[in-house]
Every structure is written in C-alpha cells, then in structure tokens.
Amino acid sequence: MVRLMGLDPGLRYTGWGVIEARGSQLRHVADGVVASQAGDPLHQRLRALYEGLQALMERYRPAEAAVERVFVNPNGASTLKLGQARGVALLVPALAGIVVGEYTPRAVKSAVTGSGAATKEQVAMMVRQMLPAASMKQADASDALAIAICHAHHRASHSRLAALGVASASRPSFEMRLGAQGQRMQERRKG
C-alpha cells in the first residue's frame, strides 16, 4: 500500500487530500485545506501555505504527491498568484524528497469521472463514491482528493504496463515523465 497526497494549489485555500492505494483499491486517510489570510502581504501568505503543507507532510508522510497544473485565465494577476501558490505546493514535497506528479484539470476529471469535460460537481460526486469516508468540507479538499485519485490511477496503469513489459523507449516511464526527480529514482533503483 502506498500513501499519496493530492494538492490543489490556491493562494487563499490550498486543498489537500491523503489516500492510500493498493492497485485499484483506494482508502481515504484525511483531507482539508491550508488557508492564508486575504489581507496579509503576499510573502506572509506564501509562508502560511508553506508551513501548513510542511506540517501535513510531517504528519501524514506520503510516499508521493501530485499537484494540479496551473491553467491560464484572463486575469493575469490571479494567474500569477496561483502560480506562486503552486510553486509552494511543488516545493514542499520536493524538499521532503518525494516524487511529485503533475496533472492538468482535464486529466484529473477524466481519471475520476471518465470525462475530461466533467463539472466540479460531477467530480465531487465521484470522489464521494470512491472515498465514502472523506469529509470534503470545502471544494478545494475534494479537488485535492481527485488529484490524488488521478495520481493513483496513473501509478496503477504504469505498474500494469511495466509488469507486461510494455514500458519502452517509445512510452516514457512514470519516473521519466517526472524529469530529473524520476532520473534520481531510477538511479536509486539500480544502485
């Protein structure tokens, strides 16, 4: 069984969700949000996110994490702030030395509902069905659990393909798609 943490970055609320996966079996561990105060200076808000996520990493000790990729919206200032929050969400697990997968909103929706065009409500409904013990008091926590589920599905698919000997140079491995961090993982396996 592997423990996974999904992170849905946001400057006001960063959603988080922790699950355990064994093949296609998923078990809810915990979920919630890390919040920052809207009136605080940006550096204090980012620090609050960092410290909150750091505490969660220490408490739940996930083996891997997954973060939603930023989408571009018409408001450049909002996109920039989201990008900064996303940087914190990527940094904290990286500093913990764990693999960090990244998924587009469309990939997350598709993994959870079967449709990349699903609504937030449809995603939340499927997360509730897959993880009935989840509290998901805020939408950000539901989104984070969906990201963790997406990561679990991608891990399981890669494992099945590798077991069949399908992984090849034409189909990059899960680790290779994760870049330099994946290369370090492969080196550790060899040595």
C-alpha angles and dihedrals in degrees: 000000000000126000115225132187123206119201127197103192123218133148095230097035128010109195120216134187132179123203137167119226132197107176105304094341113104130191126190115234105170144322141188144117137279109218135200127198113258094218096051123100114268095251091055092048092051090047090052090053091047094050093045094050091043090055090049092051090052093046100045101025099206119199091217139009136206129205130193115245117242118256121208118243131183093261105080094190091054091048091051093050091047089050091053092050089048089053089057091047090053095042100054097058091038089056088050087058097242132133114265118203121197125210134181118237088249092054091049093050091047094049093050103036105016091245127086088204095059119134123243088252092055091049091049091049092052092046088054090051093047095042108028092171093060116115097201095178090170132039090238090063091049090051091050092052089050089054090051090049090050090052091048091052092049091049092049093048092050091049092051092049092047090050088054091048092243097128106101142147089280091055110046115222123247089256094049092052088056091062125215093359089056091051090054089051091052091048091051090052092052095045 
